Amino acid sequence: MKTQDYISREEAYLAYNYHPLPVVLNKAEGVWVWDVEGNKYLDFLSAYSAVSAGHVNPRLKKALVDQLETLDVPSRAFYTDKLGLFAEKLCKVTGMDKMLPMNTGAEAVETAIKAARRWGYMHKNIAKDQAKILVSSGNFHGRTTTIVGFSSDKEYKENFGPFDGGFIETPYGDIAAFEKLAADPNVCAYITEPMQGEAGIIIPPKGWLTGIQKICRKYNVLFICDEIQSGMGRTGKDFAFQHEIDKPDGLILGKALGGGIYPVSAFLARSDVMEVFNPGSHGSTFGGNPLAAAIGIEALDIMKDEKLTERSAEHGAYIMDELAKIDTALITEIRGAGLWIGIDIDPKIASARAVCEELKLRGLLCKETHETVVRLAPPLTISKDDIDWALGHIREVITLMEQKAAA
């Protein structure tokens, strides 16, 4: 079978809810992937930050296989030997008190919503069914009906209503606007990305996180950070909140926590927040299973042992510096932290999709977001030589796009 044969089969039997680049992958190792025709590509997406430790990481593979030899998924109807260790390690790394394991990022967000509301009723004495949660403009927290219901993006919401209420949007990065809303005694929590991913790698103003935390403490509002994409070293810190604050009241993790090979997520929080749960109030058949726990433990160890956070900070700064040297009208802005970089493309010259398609032809896989942003997020294991190779092709494509626009 050729590339188009695989694509045609997917299109025949799968719902059209993604718009992939026309490449069919069947092999991966480290920062490289191969397609069914033997072409080699440098992965500059990392499965939306999930594959931070590189594809088919041998340590993660061993952790999975070793665990599969002994115990797979008994459910949380019983204790297991791995989950407590995973919870202890994750709590110590993040500075949080307790964790609740789930599978996907969206499930962890839903868990945070339930915890925040119940905490509001039990600890802030909010009247029954009156709890409000503040969310940021431009937010992305997942695809469940509850979550898309408070999205700023009309496309995510179209024809999926009616939606759950109780969510109030506040302008991302605007401290004054946030305080006016947080003063409402029915507000129990603020759930936000400390740096926004799907919105186009949006970095808030310096001091914003610190200011938000002070306001939350002033009005007894839980400050919950969604670090599903930005966590685990991606931004040059273990967790993005560490760029400004010691820790939030709640933390949502996923993606790289599973090493890119298994869905592992978690909601972590202060003890008083987590203690609102009681047996039967929340759960997951697969959440926290021994396979997930073993992989999560190894993912955390790899982050520390291989200094992925430090590599992200160093290599990310290098890429940003090199991109800034390019004299081009195609790029209107460059933003980023660590190996998480957004390049704004002038739509009058080219679309972000067209840039990604040209890069694909040269063996570099990136993905556009919101039609005008090219996102760069390679595995944190990437070498400087591979980065230089990628930068060379990015420069070539920029020149090509300008020439096409001028023709």
Secondary structure, DSSP 8 states (H G I E B T S, - for coil): --HHHHHHHHHHHS-S-----S--EEEEEBTEEEETTS-EEEESSHHHHT-TT-BT-HHHHHHHHHHHTT-----TTS--TTHHHHHHHHHHHHT-SEEEEESSHHHHHHHHHHHHHHHHHHHS---TT--EEEEETT----SSHHHHHT-S-HHHHTT--S----EEEE-TT-HHHHHHHHTSTTEEEEEE-SSBSTTTSB---TTHHHHHHHHHHHTT-EEEEE-TTTTTTTTSSSSGGGGT-S--SEEEE-GGGGTTTS--EEEEE-HHHHTT--TTSS--SSTT-HHHHHHHHHHHHHHHHTTHHHHHHHHHHHHHHHHHT---SSEEEEEESSS-EEEEE-TTT--HHHHHHHHHHTTEE-EEETTTEEEE---TT--HHHHHHHHHHHHHHHHHHHHHHH-
